[in-house]
Amino acid sequence: MADKKDDKKPKLKLVSNNKSKAQIPRVKDQAITFKQSEFARYITEGQTSSQAYTLAYQPSETATVKSIHEMACRVLANVKVQAKIKALQYVLAEENRTRTLRREEYVLKKLTEEVEQGDQASNRLKALHLLGQTVQMFGTKIEVDNKQADRTSDEVTEDLKAKLEKLLSS
């Protein structure tokens, strides 16, 4: 039998002549480019992907519509570009929401001033009516005709037949 000392594997050491090579950043690590950012901005402004690509990248005049469309689809498929578009849409939605709230506050303030300091009674009443509508004070009432709800299916069938005959005879 062989000695157990001979069965041991030798210790190997990895030797390389590459000294501190700069690592190429992966696609995930790369930041969004200026052109990609512009492309995203144009998309959020309502441009189509091809229009946004043309505005942001300014392709050569020999580029076909098909190639521009394909390149625009590639840029649009980029995860970082999609994230930028979503971020811009969120900011835009917040700005619209803020603008709407400011306008509502302004209108309510002016209506309140008209109620308190208005010259004509009719204007004050109209302002009060509009203020009341903002809190659904004057909702429309809907009345249901109960005799329609109490009909049987046979009665509904007869009514439909009569209406169809009248329509077809015309």
Backbone torsions as a table, in degrees:
resi	resn	phi	psi	omega
1	MET	NA	148.7	-177.9
2	ALA	-85.2	153.5	177.9
3	ASP	-67.6	145.4	178.1
4	LYS	-70.2	-20.2	179.7
5	LYS	-68.5	-29.5	-178.9
6	ASP	-75.3	-22.0	-177.0
7	ASP	-79.4	-7.5	-178.9
8	LYS	-70.9	142.4	178.5
9	LYS	-82.9	146.1	179.5
10	PRO	-72.8	150.4	177.5
11	LYS	-82.4	122.1	-179.3
12	LEU	-105.2	150.6	-179.1
13	LYS	-128.0	131.2	-179.5
14	LEU	-82.4	124.8	-178.5
15	VAL	-116.4	133.8	-179.4
16	SER	-138.5	149.7	177.0
17	ASN	-98.2	1.9	177.7
18	ASN	-82.6	114.5	-179.9
19	LYS	-105.3	111.4	176.0
20	SER	44.2	65.3	175.2
21	LYS	-71.0	138.7	177.5
22	ALA	-70.6	132.0	-178.5
23	GLN	-82.8	137.3	176.1
24	ILE	-78.9	128.1	-178.9
25	PRO	-66.2	140.0	177.3
26	ARG	-73.1	166.6	-179.4
27	VAL	-58.6	-37.4	-179.4
28	LYS	-64.7	-33.1	-175.5
29	ASP	-82.5	-15.8	-175.9
30	GLN	-76.5	140.7	178.7
31	ALA	-78.5	162.6	178.0
32	ILE	-70.9	139.9	-178.2
33	THR	-82.0	167.8	178.7
34	PHE	-62.4	-42.8	-179.3
35	LYS	-65.2	-38.9	177.1
36	GLN	-64.7	-39.6	178.5
37	SER	-63.8	-42.8	177.3
38	GLU	-64.0	-41.4	177.3
39	PHE	-57.6	-46.3	179.9
40	ALA	-62.9	-40.6	179.4
41	ARG	-62.7	-44.4	179.4
42	TYR	-64.1	-36.3	178.2
43	ILE	-63.2	-43.8	-179.2
44	THR	-70.1	-20.4	176.9
45	GLU	-82.8	-2.3	175.0
46	GLY	105.1	4.4	178.2
47	GLN	-75.0	153.6	172.6
48	THR	-73.9	167.2	-177.8
49	SER	-63.7	-38.2	179.1
50	SER	-67.0	-41.4	177.8
51	GLN	-64.5	-43.2	179.8
52	ALA	-63.3	-40.8	179.1
53	TYR	-63.8	-44.4	-179.6
54	THR	-62.0	-42.1	-179.5
55	LEU	-70.3	-40.3	-175.1
56	ALA	-80.4	-42.0	-173.1
57	TYR	-99.2	-17.6	-179.1
58	GLN	45.5	68.3	-178.8
59	PRO	-67.2	164.3	-178.6
60	SER	-63.5	158.4	-177.6
61	GLU	-70.5	-16.1	179.2
62	THR	-85.4	-7.3	179.7
63	ALA	-66.8	133.6	-179.7
64	THR	-81.2	162.9	178.6
65	VAL	-61.4	-38.8	-179.9
66	LYS	-63.4	-45.2	-178.6
67	SER	-67.6	-36.9	176.7
68	ILE	-63.4	-42.5	179.1
69	HIS	-63.4	-43.3	179.8
70	GLU	-63.8	-42.7	179.6
71	MET	-67.3	-36.9	178.1
72	ALA	-64.8	-39.1	177.9
73	CYS	-64.9	-37.0	177.9
74	ARG	-64.7	-43.9	179.9
75	VAL	-66.0	-41.4	-179.0
76	LEU	-66.1	-27.9	179.7
77	ALA	-77.7	-13.8	180.0
78	ASN	-64.1	129.5	-176.9
79	VAL	-61.4	-40.6	-178.7
80	LYS	-68.5	-35.1	177.3
81	VAL	-67.8	-41.9	177.8
82	GLN	-61.5	-40.6	178.3
83	ALA	-64.7	-39.4	178.5
84	LYS	-64.9	-41.6	178.6
85	ILE	-61.6	-45.6	179.3
86	LYS	-62.7	-39.1	179.3
87	ALA	-65.6	-42.8	178.9
88	LEU	-66.0	-39.1	178.4
89	GLN	-64.9	-37.3	178.1
90	TYR	-64.2	-45.4	179.5
91	VAL	-61.7	-43.1	179.3
92	LEU	-62.6	-42.5	179.3
93	ALA	-64.4	-40.1	178.1
94	GLU	-64.7	-40.8	178.1
95	GLU	-63.1	-42.1	178.7
96	ASN	-64.8	-40.9	179.4
97	ARG	-63.7	-43.6	179.2
98	THR	-64.0	-43.9	179.5
99	ARG	-61.4	-41.9	179.4
100	THR	-63.7	-43.6	179.0
101	LEU	-63.3	-40.4	178.4
102	ARG	-63.1	-42.6	179.6
103	ARG	-64.3	-43.0	178.9
104	GLU	-60.2	-45.1	179.5
105	GLU	-61.8	-41.2	-179.5
106	TYR	-63.9	-46.9	-178.6
107	VAL	-63.5	-44.4	179.3
108	LEU	-63.5	-38.2	178.0
109	LYS	-63.2	-45.1	-178.9
110	LYS	-67.8	-38.7	177.1
111	LEU	-64.0	-40.9	178.5
112	THR	-63.7	-41.2	177.2
113	GLU	-62.9	-39.2	-179.6
114	GLU	-66.4	-39.6	178.8
115	VAL	-63.4	-42.1	-174.8
116	GLU	-81.5	-32.5	-172.2
117	GLN	-125.1	11.0	-176.7
118	GLY	-65.3	149.8	-178.5
119	ASP	-80.9	-42.4	-174.6
120	GLN	-104.2	142.6	-179.6
121	ALA	-64.1	-37.3	-178.6
122	SER	-64.6	-38.0	178.0
123	ASN	-67.0	-39.9	178.4
124	ARG	-64.7	-41.3	178.5
125	LEU	-64.7	-41.4	178.9
126	LYS	-64.6	-41.2	177.7
127	ALA	-63.3	-40.7	177.1
128	LEU	-63.7	-41.9	178.3
129	HIS	-60.8	-44.8	179.3
130	LEU	-65.1	-39.2	176.0
131	LEU	-63.5	-39.9	177.6
132	GLY	-64.0	-35.3	178.4
133	GLN	-67.1	-27.9	-179.7
134	THR	-66.7	-21.9	177.9
135	VAL	-111.7	22.0	178.7
136	GLN	52.4	42.3	-179.6
137	MET	-76.4	-28.8	-175.6
138	PHE	-116.9	57.9	-179.9
139	GLY	-69.7	152.9	178.2
140	THR	-80.8	138.0	179.8
141	LYS	-96.7	137.1	179.3
142	ILE	-111.9	124.0	178.3
143	GLU	-102.5	135.0	-179.1
144	VAL	-102.3	132.1	177.9
145	ASP	-81.0	112.9	-174.6
146	ASN	-71.5	-26.0	-177.3
147	LYS	-67.5	-24.6	175.3
148	GLN	-71.8	-33.5	-176.8
149	ALA	-76.7	-22.3	-176.1
150	ASP	-89.6	4.2	-177.1
151	ARG	-78.2	149.9	176.8
152	THR	-87.3	168.1	-179.7
153	SER	-65.6	-32.6	178.0
154	ASP	-64.8	-40.6	179.4
155	GLU	-65.7	-40.3	178.2
156	VAL	-64.5	-41.6	179.1
157	THR	-62.1	-44.2	179.2
158	GLU	-63.0	-42.8	178.2
159	ASP	-61.7	-42.4	179.3
160	LEU	-64.7	-41.5	178.3
161	LYS	-62.1	-42.9	-179.8
162	ALA	-64.1	-41.1	179.4
163	LYS	-68.2	-38.4	178.0
164	LEU	-65.1	-43.5	178.5
165	GLU	-61.9	-41.1	179.2
166	LYS	-65.0	-38.9	-179.8
167	LEU	-69.5	-42.1	-178.1
168	LEU	-73.6	-28.1	-179.7
169	SER	-76.4	-16.7	-177.8
170	SER	-70.8	NA	NA
